[in-house]
Amino acid sequence: MKDVMMTTSSNITLYPSNWLYNAGVIGFLRVLEKCGVRIQSPDNDYQPENRGENVLLMDDGSVEINSFNDIIYRYWEAFHDICMSEILSDNKKKEWSKRLEKSNNLWKQKVKNVWGMLFNVYARGLFNANTRTLDPGDPNNKLWNDFEKFFQRALNLYQSGQPSNYVCSFCGKILDEDEIKGDFHKHTLTSEHNKLLGASRSKDKGMPNSFWNLKSGNTICSTCSFMILHYFIALIPVEGNSQIFINAPSFKLMWHLNNYARKSYGKAKTIKEIFGISLIELSIRQQLQLGRWERMNIEVVSKYNDVIEFFSLPYEVIGILSDSRIASLLRQIGEFKVLNYVLDGRFDKILEYGERIFRISLKEKMNKSERDFINEFLKLQKNREKENLRMLSQNLFKLYALIMDKLKKEVAV
């Protein structure tokens, strides 16, 4: 198995693994972005020795995380702000706010606010992190000192000890002796620490939730423990108290797809529509060419309580949506009915409705059934206008032709 982590100096390069680890990395990148760190692809002038303070989304699917000055202080501030704005219930927000009002050290209180939730709710028992004994302002406080070492080791800023006989099940890294005997971080991850590791079952398929690319045993290094702590920040809330994460074989894809999915929530009603809009935005904004392997391995992970389900689209449909010409035309048309025909593979309906709208556009006046059809099929007011119907029908014809051409090329490959 190829290691999913490489280290150079104080920089680490991470490669995609199972969905929980991937979500953790994306969650951590969101915190870094909140810290003011740039998340970007390397430009043509990129030189490894001039990395600067940024995160690089590489074309091979990896992400390169560079060393940062005083990141631990900005990290807690950003983590706290994300939790306050996105994660906490209204009651919890009030509780945390009251603590801040009473505190004479806001940074210290923000650390304490997050500490219990981070280590006891989302990775229960993986860390010996008793909030009552935590004092980030005391240089002699053992708990805080242990955490700082863990934090530095996780970001490859801490000189490691001698290698041990343990290999991380997530990234393939050999753990050092300090990680094995450390009092703060436990090097074995089980369902006790995170329920998503247990045998939760898919409601529809009845398959146990498991990790792909995970060796027997759950040995885990400091870096992977630290990344997994952030998985819940990557999850996107949707209707029905569920949360989703778009998983892919590339961190560049995951970063952009999940950002677009987060922005599209509220416009789209279903997970399928959110997925489709994210792919359209990726095609238009990033101009990324998805290979067959990538298209076959993009999926939506849906979490409801502790039940995990997976949803994916046929790779042909993903290929259609990742075509920039088709994506631009779908956005121009702007009708969810048309998008759903594409998502469902019902391309003939696009041609059928295009022909019907074209016939209506030629008439001087619509009758009641025609008007009812237009109002039912078209939700955007601009598309319902009589003078725009003919252009809309032409766009539907063009969309159908582009899809058919795309499918023919796929068969020929």
Disulfide bonds with the S-S distance in Angstrom:
none
